[in-house]
Amino acid sequence: MPTKINTLLVDDEPLALDYLRELLKAESDFEVVGQCRNGREALKVLGEGAVDLVFMDVQMPGMTGLEVIAEVQADILPMVVFATAYDEHAFTAFELNAVDYLLKPIDPERLASALQRCRDRYISQALLRDKGNVVSALNQMRRTDSSLESADKAHERNKLPIKDGGQTYLVPFTDIDWIDAAGDYMCVHAEGQTHILRSTMKELEQRLPGYFVRIHRSTIVNLNKVRTVEALPKGESLLHLGDEVTLKVSRNFRAGIQHLIAS
């Protein structure tokens, strides 16, 4: 439970705002963070997403309270308690997922009941958020474990499985010359052929043996395939492979080939 539930009061009647504010002063876990006299003002404040609870009048000039709530984006919509002199809007209010619907003049005991509902709703939402975070973390762990397991199996076979329609090619790591990225796909160049693999660069790096090194943000090379290294200005280099293939090493990734040119 938070120390304070940030509460916004919306009503076009000053006396109604003052009365509700006085009643809420007795509740240590509710803090009034603002007051609005019409729907447009309320919509602007609610759009900032810093309100946990709003007490909303229904009949206001220009824009009704029901219209205000209907326009607020669902992901920032706070808890809503409608406070109005008219009971005919209750059904619509609860369709908008209102926590409660109070009739004016507001009875303190009835307000206490509504506030307890707000506390219960807030705690339930917090538990759901926490549960969602835990589930997300667990799913990420499962995906990571699955990825590591697949990588281990690939290393055991010393081959990279690449699906192509209904077939899966098992390309030996030792046959791969270099790999470059093309959007969400990796182009694996091996013995004069190019295989297309759906993967991210980071995922693929984890699956490859240690003699594969990233030399550019979009390029990985098999160091065993490098024939010569040509130094360029500004810390860059060119790697010459067989079959007239030349790859550029960017300055940010030169550490990966430093041992090849160290004297």
C-alpha positions in Angstrom: 0.0 0.0 0.0 1.5 3.4 -1.0 2.0 6.1 1.6 -0.5 8.3 -0.3 -3.0 7.7 -3.1 -2.9 10.8 -5.3 -6.4 12.1 -5.7 -7.9 14.6 -8.1 -11.2 16.4 -7.4 -13.4 17.5 -10.4 -16.6 19.5 -9.9 -17.9 22.8 -11.2 -19.4 23.7 -7.8 -16.8 25.3 -5.4 -18.7 24.3 -2.3 -18.8 20.7 -3.4 -15.0 20.7 -3.9 -14.4 22.3 -0.5 -16.7 19.8 1.2 -15.1 16.7 -0.4 -11.6 18.1 0.3 -12.5 18.5 4.0 -13.8 15.0 4.2 -10.6 13.6 2.7 -8.4 15.4 5.2 -9.3 12.8 7.7 -7.9 10.0 5.5 -4.1 9.8 5.9 -3.6 7.6 2.9 -5.4 9.9 0.4 -3.8 13.1 -0.8 -5.6 15.7 -2.8 -3.1 16.7 -5.5 -5.4 19.0 -7.5 -8.9 20.4 -8.2 -10.6 21.1 -11.5 -13.7 23.1 -12.3 -14.5 21.5 -15.7 -14.0 18.5 -17.9 -11.3 20.1 -20.1 -9.1 21.0 -17.2 -9.5 17.4 -15.8 -8.7 15.9 -19.1 -5.4 17.8 -19.2 -4.4 16.8 -15.7 -5.4 13.1 -16.2 -3.4 13.0 -19.5 -0.2 13.5 -17.4 -0.8 10.1 -15.8 0.2 11.2 -12.2 -3.2 10.6 -10.6 -4.3 7.4 -8.8 -7.9 8.3 -8.1 -10.4 10.9 -9.4 -13.6 12.0 -7.8 -15.6 13.1 -10.8 -18.8 15.1 -11.1 -21.1 14.1 -14.0 -23.0 17.2 -15.0 -20.6 19.9 -15.9 -20.7 22.7 -18.5 -18.9 21.9 -21.8 -18.0 18.3 -21.1 -19.6 15.8 -18.8 -17.6 13.6 -16.4 -18.6 10.5 -18.3 -17.2 12.0 -21.5 -13.9 12.9 -19.7 -13.4 9.4 -18.5 -14.3 7.9 -21.9 -11.5 10.0 -23.5 -8.7 9.1 -21.1 -6.4 6.5 -22.5 -6.9 3.1 -20.7 -3.2 2.7 -19.7 -3.2 6.0 -17.7 -6.9 5.9 -16.5 -6.9 6.1 -12.7 -9.6 4.7 -10.3 -12.8 6.7 -10.7 -15.5 7.5 -8.2 -18.4 9.5 -9.6 -20.0 12.0 -7.2 -23.2 13.5 -8.6 -26.7 14.6 -7.7 -28.2 12.4 -10.4 -28.7 8.7 -10.1 -29.6 8.0 -13.7 -26.0 7.8 -14.9 -25.0 5.0 -12.5 -25.2 2.2 -15.1 -23.0 4.1 -17.6 -20.6 4.9 -14.8 -20.0 1.3 -13.9 -19.7 0.4 -17.6 -16.7 2.7 -17.5 -15.3 0.6 -14.7 -16.0 3.1 -11.9 -15.1 2.0 -8.4 -18.2 3.6 -6.9 -21.0 6.1 -7.6 -21.9 8.6 -4.8 -25.0 10.7 -4.7 -24.8 14.3 -3.4 -24.9 15.4 -0.7 -22.1 12.9 0.1 -22.7 11.0 3.3 -19.4 10.5 5.3 -20.1 6.9 6.0 -20.9 6.2 2.3 -17.7 8.0 1.4 -15.8 5.8 3.8 -17.2 2.7 2.1 -16.1 4.1 -1.3 -12.6 4.9 -0.1 -12.2 1.3 1.2 -13.2 0.1 -2.2 -10.5 2.3 -3.7 -7.9 0.9 -1.3 -8.9 -2.7 -2.2 -8.8 -1.9 -5.9 -5.4 -0.2 -5.7 -4.0 -3.2 -3.8 -5.4 -5.6 -6.4 -4.0 -3.6 -9.3 -0.6 -3.5 -7.6 -0.6 -7.2 -7.1 -1.5 -7.8 -10.7 1.4 -5.5 -11.8 3.8 -7.3 -9.6 2.6 -10.7 -10.8 2.9 -9.5 -14.4 6.5 -8.4 -13.7 7.3 -11.8 -12.2 5.7 -13.7 -15.0 7.6 -11.6 -17.6 10.9 -12.3 -15.8 10.2 -16.0 -15.6 9.3 -16.1 -19.3 12.5 -14.3 -20.1 14.5 -16.8 -18.0 12.8 -19.7 -19.9 13.6 -18.1 -23.2 17.2 -17.6 -22.1 17.5 -21.2 -20.9 16.0 -22.5 -24.1 18.4 -20.3 -26.1 21.4 -21.6 -24.1 20.2 -25.2 -24.5 19.9 -24.8 -28.3 23.3 -23.2 -28.4 24.8 -26.0 -26.4 23.3 -28.6 -28.7 24.6 -26.7 -31.7 28.1 -26.6 -30.3 27.9 -30.3 -29.6 27.1 -31.0 -33.2 29.6 -28.4 -34.4 27.0 -27.3 -36.9 24.6 -24.4 -37.3 21.0 -25.5 -38.1 19.4 -23.2 -40.7 15.8 -23.8 -41.7 14.8 -23.2 -45.3 11.1 -24.1 -45.9 10.6 -27.7 -45.0 14.3 -28.4 -44.9 17.0 -27.7 -42.3 20.6 -27.3 -43.4 23.3 -28.3 -40.9 26.1 -26.0 -41.8 29.5 -26.9 -40.1 30.9 -24.0 -38.3 34.2 -24.6 -39.9 32.7 -24.0 -43.3 31.3 -20.6 -42.5 33.4 -17.7 -43.9 31.5 -14.7 -42.6 28.0 -13.5 -41.6 26.3 -10.2 -42.2 23.0 -8.8 -41.0 20.1 -7.9 -43.2 17.3 -6.5 -41.0 15.9 -9.3 -38.9 17.9 -11.9 -40.8 21.5 -13.1 -40.9 23.2 -14.0 -44.2 25.5 -16.9 -43.5 28.2 -17.2 -46.2 29.7 -20.7 -46.4 31.7 -22.3 -49.2 30.3 -20.1 -51.9 26.7 -20.4 -50.7 24.6 -17.9 -48.8 22.1 -19.2 -46.2 19.4 -17.0 -44.7 18.8 -17.4 -40.9 16.2 -15.5 -38.9 18.1 -14.3 -35.8 19.5 -11.3 -34.2 23.2 -10.6 -34.2 23.4 -11.0 -30.4 21.6 -14.4 -30.5 23.8 -15.7 -33.2 27.0 -14.5 -31.5 26.1 -16.7 -28.5 25.7 -19.8 -30.7 29.1 -19.5 -32.5 32.4 -20.9 -31.4 35.1 -18.6 -30.1 37.0 -18.2 -33.4 34.1 -16.2 -34.8 34.6 -12.4 -34.0 32.4 -9.5 -34.6 34.2 -6.9 -36.7 31.4 -4.5 -37.4 27.9 -3.8 -36.0 26.5 -5.9 -38.8 29.4 -8.4 -39.6 30.9 -11.5 -38.0 33.9 -13.3 -39.5 35.5 -16.7 -39.0 39.1 -15.8 -38.1 40.3 -19.1 -39.5 39.3 -17.9 -42.9 41.3 -14.7 -42.8 44.3 -14.7 -45.2 45.7 -11.2 -44.7 45.0 -8.1 -42.7 45.5 -4.6 -44.1 45.7 -1.6 -41.8 43.8 1.5 -42.6 43.9 5.0 -41.2 41.9 5.9 -38.0 42.3 2.4 -36.5 40.3 0.5 -39.2 41.4 -2.5 -41.1 40.6 -4.7 -44.0 40.4 -8.5 -43.8 41.0 -10.4 -46.9 39.4 -13.8 -47.1 39.5 -16.4 -49.9 37.4 -16.0 -53.1 38.2 -12.3 -53.3 36.1 -11.4 -50.2 37.2 -8.3 -48.3 35.6 -7.2 -45.0 36.1 -4.0 -43.2 36.9 -3.9 -39.5 35.4 -0.8 -37.8 37.4 1.0 -35.2 34.9 0.1 -32.4 35.5 -3.7 -33.0 39.3 -3.7 -33.7 40.1 -5.4 -30.4 38.7 -8.6 -31.8 41.4 -8.9 -34.4 44.2 -7.2 -32.5 46.0 -10.5 -31.8 46.3 -11.1 -35.6 48.4 -8.0 -36.2 50.3 -7.8 -32.9 54.0 -8.2 -33.3 
